[in-house]
Amino acid sequence: KPTMMMTYSMMIVVSLMLLLSGSMAARSLELKNTDEVLSHLQGNNYNIYVVYFFESSNNDENVKTVNQDIEKQLGGLLNDNGELMYAKVDLSNPDFRSLGDVVGLKSAPAVLLIVHGKGVWIAGDNTSLVTGRLR
């Protein structure tokens, strides 16, 4: 019986480890300025980045609603994909204002997805289309 008990204990430990490893959320990057963002995006690495661009200074109610919807839906995507690197960039912040020009951003909100150095822009005011393209 001690052997059987050890087997069950081991099964429980392995199950918990699998459960915990599968539920890890994306790694959030706390970036301070344009140079830090570009350093990550231009680095020779194989990370998968999701960068959400928005403007907190835009007081239009429709834009605020779209921003909230995108953040909510991105939250689910990020929780389901622990391998992602996530950054949230407020283009209203003077430290990031030049980033929009550098990366060719035409309007916000927008999401930039970079996989192994190749990027694609996802933008628009239809939240489901924006986040649906990421799945």
Residue pairs with C-beta under 8 A, 6 or more apart in sequence:
21 82
22 82
23 79
23 82
24 82
25 78
25 79
25 82
26 50
26 78
26 79
26 81
26 82
26 83
26 84
26 85
26 86
27 82
27 84
27 85
27 86
28 78
28 86
28 87
28 88
29 40
29 85
29 86
29 87
31 37
31 40
31 87
31 89
32 95
33 95
33 96
34 95
34 96
34 97
34 98
34 99
34 102
37 51
37 87
37 89
37 96
37 99
38 99
38 102
40 47
40 49
40 85
40 87
41 49
41 51
41 103
41 114
41 119
44 117
46 116
47 85
47 114
48 83
48 84
48 85
48 113
48 114
48 115
48 116
49 84
49 85
49 86
49 87
49 112
49 113
49 114
50 74
50 77
50 78
50 84
50 85
50 86
50 87
50 111
50 112
50 113
50 134
51 86
51 87
51 88
51 89
51 111
51 112
51 113
51 114
52 70
52 71
52 74
52 86
52 87
52 88
52 89
52 109
52 110
52 111
53 89
53 91
53 100
53 105
53 108
53 109
53 110
53 111
53 112
54 67
54 70
54 88
54 89
54 90
54 91
54 108
54 109
55 63
55 90
55 91
55 92
55 108
55 109
56 90
56 92
56 93
57 92
58 64
58 92
58 108
62 125
63 109
63 125
66 109
66 125
66 127
67 109
69 127
70 109
70 111
70 127
70 130
70 131
73 127
73 128
73 130
73 131
74 86
74 111
74 131
74 134
77 84
77 131
77 134
77 135
78 84
78 86
89 96
89 99
90 96
91 97
91 99
91 100
91 105
91 108
99 105
100 108
103 112
104 121
105 112
105 121
106 123
107 123
108 123
109 123
109 130
110 121
110 122
110 123
111 121
111 122
111 123
111 130
111 131
111 134
112 119
112 120
112 121
112 122
113 119
113 120
113 122
113 134
114 120
122 130
122 133
122 134
123 130
124 130
